[in-house]
Amino acid sequence: MSEIYFEYVAQGAYVKVSAIEPETKTEAVVVVPRGLSEEQMKYQALQKLSYILKKKAEE
């Protein structure tokens, strides 16, 4: 993972955070409480993206 793009969409009390890895065109989406810091939101999305990429590598 060289570069990761993050996208944030606020929806009421929650924020949908997308983490996109452009080389493999893999996207992970998490929904987190709006009260979290941007760093915490990125961490959650990055953890899910790492999990998805690990699963793809095992296939």
N, C-alpha and C positions, 0 to 999 in steps of 0.2 A: 504494500500500500504506500504509494509515493505521495499522492495528493487525494484529499477527500473534500467533497463539496457538501455543505450543510444547507438545508432549507428549513425555514420555520414558518408554520401557519398557525396563528392563534385561533382557537375555536372555543369561545366561552371561557370556562375555567381551566382549559387544557391547551397545550401546544403540541401540534404534530411536527415531529422533527424527522427529517429525511437525511440520511447519510449516503452519499453516492460515491462509488469508487469508479472513476471513468475508464480505467484500463480494462476491467472485466465487465463494465456496465452493470455492476451489482448495486442494488439499492436496499437499504434497511430503513424501516419506518417504526418509530416508537411514539407513543402518546404519553406525555408527562404533564404533571401539574404546572400551571402557569407560574407558581411561586418559586420554581427552581431557578438557579442562576444559569446563564448561558453555558458556562463551563460544565455544570452538572448535566444539562440537556445534551451537550456534545458527547459527554462521557457515556451516557445511556445509549445513544444512537451508535457510537463507535463500538461499544461492546457487542451490540447485536450484529453490526456489520462484520466484525471479526469472527463471530460465531458462524455466520452464513458463509463467509469465505472459507473458513476451516472445513465446514461440511462439504462445500463444493470441491475442495482439494482432496477430500477422502473418497469421492465418487470415482 
